Amino acid sequence: MDKLKKFGLMEKIVHELEDLKNSQQAIITKLAKIEVDNIELGDKRLEKDLPEMHQRVADNLDTIAAILEDFASQTESYSDKNNIAALREQEAIDKL
């Protein structure tokens, strides 16, 4: 795989990890809203299961955030090491 294609794939993965992180944050928000609504309702099953679900999603969010931070750093380092900006400029010139 050439350097530009590899970098493009790395950028795509960073964006997908960002989307995944945002999705997990949205799930946490929804779970919290259900937990708050259930304070008034008092359903025993929700009282039992929602906190555990909330914790698992929060743990997943922490893992995703750590992976994203590491992989974004790797992607930036790869760009710097391989002078991706110059390669993109050259590719644009070659297309002319």
C-alpha positions in Angstrom: 0.0 0.0 0.0 1.4 3.4 -0.9 1.9 6.1 1.7 -1.0 8.2 0.7 -3.5 5.3 0.6 -2.2 4.1 4.0 -2.6 7.6 5.5 -6.1 7.9 4.0 -7.1 4.7 5.6 -5.6 5.8 8.9 -7.6 9.1 8.7 -10.7 7.1 7.9 -10.2 5.0 11.0 -9.7 8.1 13.2 -13.0 9.5 11.9 -14.7 6.2 12.6 -13.3 6.1 16.1 -14.6 9.7 16.6 -18.0 8.6 15.4 -17.9 5.6 17.7 -17.0 7.8 20.7 -19.8 10.2 19.9 -22.3 7.3 19.7 -21.2 5.9 23.0 -21.6 9.4 24.6 -25.1 9.6 23.1 -25.9 6.1 24.6 -24.7 7.3 28.0 -26.9 10.4 27.8 -30.0 8.3 26.8 -29.3 5.8 29.7 -29.0 8.7 32.1 -32.4 10.1 30.9 -34.0 6.8 31.4 -32.5 6.5 34.9 -33.8 9.9 35.8 -37.3 9.1 34.5 -37.2 5.8 36.4 -36.7 7.7 39.7 -40.3 8.7 39.4 -41.5 5.4 37.9 -39.6 3.1 40.3 -39.4 0.0 38.0 -37.3 -2.6 39.8 -35.8 -4.1 36.6 -34.7 -0.7 35.4 -33.3 0.1 38.8 -31.3 -3.1 38.8 -30.0 -3.2 35.2 -29.5 0.4 34.1 -26.6 1.3 36.4 -24.7 -1.8 35.2 -25.4 -0.9 31.5 -24.4 2.7 32.2 -21.1 1.5 33.7 -20.3 -0.9 30.8 -21.0 1.8 28.2 -18.8 4.3 30.2 -16.0 1.7 30.3 -16.3 1.2 26.6 -16.2 5.0 26.1 -13.0 5.2 28.1 -11.4 2.5 26.0 -12.5 4.1 22.7 -11.2 7.5 23.8 -7.8 6.0 24.7 -7.6 4.1 21.4 -8.6 7.2 19.5 -6.0 9.4 21.2 -3.3 6.8 20.5 -4.3 6.2 16.9 -4.7 9.9 16.1 -1.2 10.4 17.4 0.1 7.6 15.3 -1.6 9.0 12.3 -0.1 12.5 12.9 3.3 11.0 13.3 3.0 8.9 10.1 2.0 12.1 8.3 5.0 14.0 9.6 7.4 11.2 9.0 6.3 10.6 5.4 5.7 14.2 4.5 2.1 13.5 3.5 1.4 17.2 2.7 4.1 17.3 0.1 2.9 13.9 -1.3 -0.6 15.3 -1.7 0.7 18.4 -3.4 2.7 16.3 -5.8 -0.3 14.1 -6.5 -2.4 17.2 -7.3 0.3 18.5 -9.6 0.6 15.2 -11.4 -3.1 15.2 -12.0 -2.9 18.5 -13.9 
